Amino acid sequence: MRLQFLFFLPAVLAWWNCELPSGTGDNGRCVDGTTGNWDACSASNPCRVQGNGCSPQGSRIANCS
């Protein structure tokens, strides 16, 4: 039970939503569901699935699903 809680805890504290790319050269965005701030998805990890599944990496870049 403790192990499940540890995986669930980050989702409670903050959640990030992946937004699909809107055009050529766009890799999508990783949006903070609490503040609305966003980081661009990196070219090596573009957003492929709308919804949860991305994590900020710093320097305004995120790893997306």
C-alpha positions in Angstrom: 0.0 0.0 0.0 2.8 2.4 0.8 4.4 1.9 -2.6 1.1 2.7 -4.4 0.8 5.9 -2.3 4.3 7.0 -3.4 3.3 6.8 -7.0 0.0 8.5 -6.4 1.5 11.4 -4.4 3.0 13.4 -7.3 -0.4 13.3 -9.1 -2.1 14.8 -6.0 0.5 17.6 -5.5 0.6 18.7 -9.2 -0.6 17.4 -12.5 0.6 18.2 -16.0 -1.5 17.8 -19.2 0.0 17.1 -22.6 -1.5 19.3 -25.4 -1.2 17.9 -28.9 0.9 19.8 -31.5 -1.0 22.5 -33.4 1.1 22.6 -36.6 4.4 21.9 -38.4 7.4 22.2 -36.2 5.3 22.2 -33.0 5.9 19.3 -30.5 3.0 20.2 -28.2 3.0 21.7 -24.7 3.1 20.4 -21.2 0.6 22.5 -19.2 0.5 22.7 -15.4 -3.1 22.0 -14.5 -2.9 24.1 -11.3 -1.2 27.3 -12.5 -1.7 27.2 -16.3 2.1 27.6 -16.9 3.5 25.5 -19.7 6.7 24.1 -21.0 7.3 23.1 -24.6 7.5 19.3 -25.3 11.0 18.4 -26.6 11.6 17.1 -30.1 12.8 13.8 -28.8 9.6 13.4 -26.6 6.7 15.1 -28.4 3.2 15.0 -27.2 1.4 12.1 -28.9 -1.5 11.5 -26.4 -3.8 14.3 -25.2 -4.1 14.4 -21.4 -1.8 13.5 -18.5 1.6 12.0 -19.2 4.2 14.7 -19.3 6.8 16.0 -16.9 8.7 19.3 -16.9 12.5 19.0 -17.3 13.5 22.6 -16.6 14.6 25.3 -19.1 11.1 25.4 -20.4 11.3 21.9 -21.9 9.2 18.9 -21.0 9.2 15.2 -21.7 5.8 14.2 -23.1 4.0 11.0 -23.9 
